[in-house]
Amino acid sequence: MKRLIKHFLPCLLSAACIFSLTGCTKPPAGESLEAFGTYFDTIISIKIWGGEEALLDHCKEMCSRYEQLFSRTIPTSDISRINAAKGQSVQVDEETIELIKKGLYYSEISNGSFDITIAPLSELWDIKNNPGNIPDAASIEEAKSHVDYHKVKVEGNTVTLEDPKAAIDLGGIAKGFIADKLKAYLKSEGIEHGQIDLGGNLLTIGSKTDGSDFHIGIQKPFAKTNEAITTVDIHDQSVVSSGTYERYFKKDGKIYHHLLDPKTGYPFDNGLLQVTIISDQSVDGDGLSTTCFALGLEEGTKLIESLDNIQAIFVTEDYSLHYAD
């Protein structure tokens, strides 16, 4: 889950927060509308300056539709139908195809460190609900043997898992994809200023109404309060973080977090606490935050430096900041 704390609410803080918009002062000049909802297992908010309430209602309808397509836990979703097909081909919505292809792209450029077929391992560890049980080595090996994005075949609007025990999990990239779709819709309806928060995928439309940038504080990992480790200014961009502190349990003094290594079957242990991505598209921020965390500081930095219009902030275990552009 990617999370944030927003100052255009009256300093409202939910349990889902990672980012903070600093300087808790009055909102920018101009009338605004804001909608809230619970989708994707988190609280979302969409705020616009100008426009009508019907635009926000439609955004919520879009969120509901995408949840019904992409959720791994809704039995009738496209992803659940693929996973339950035991290797048979499944015809799905064209936007499901679009998202799967994006996930396969990041699986490829990370050489499998990010893998959209991580579901067998995710289900085994179940970090969100795990009270502190480490799976046995045999179970990890069995789950790991079914994690391989090369087994996902896409032909037209049809998806086939060539390993009947494989399963897709798009949780590492779906909210960024959805945020971009919401932004495209709002801009098509004439909205020039806004912000979309899908449980931490923060995406802005334009600037504040006074023309200034949105000022965002990046949450300090494991901080008990809304303590920012650094800040960024963005204009018509996205900010997304992935970190070890988002979902984890601790056993015998060691943290076991939700970012699982497809190659070992265990949580990544590479000296990183968090990666934050600033990008034009939220889907890229989503995919790259997880990918760069998986790759580690050195290889993640190399990847960011090979890409255009992407910035990254790596936080190592000593809380040092490392910037890549």
Secondary structure, 3 states (H helix, E strand, C coil): CCCEECCCCCCCCCCCCCEEECCCCCCCCCCEEEEEEEECCEEEEEEEECCCHHHHHHHHHHHHHHHHHHCCCCCCCHHHHHHHCCCCCEECCHHHHHHHHHHHHHHHHCCCCCCCCCHHHHHHHCCCCCCCCCCCHHHHHHHHCCCCHHHEEEECCEEEECCCCCCCCCCCCHHHHHHHHHHHHHHHCCCCCEEEEECCEEEEECCCCCCCCEEEEEECCCCCCCCEEEEEEECCCEEEEEECCCCEEEECCEEEECCECCCCCCECCCCEEEEEEEECCHHHHHHHHHHHHHHHHHHHHHHHHCCCCCEEEEEECCCCEEEEC
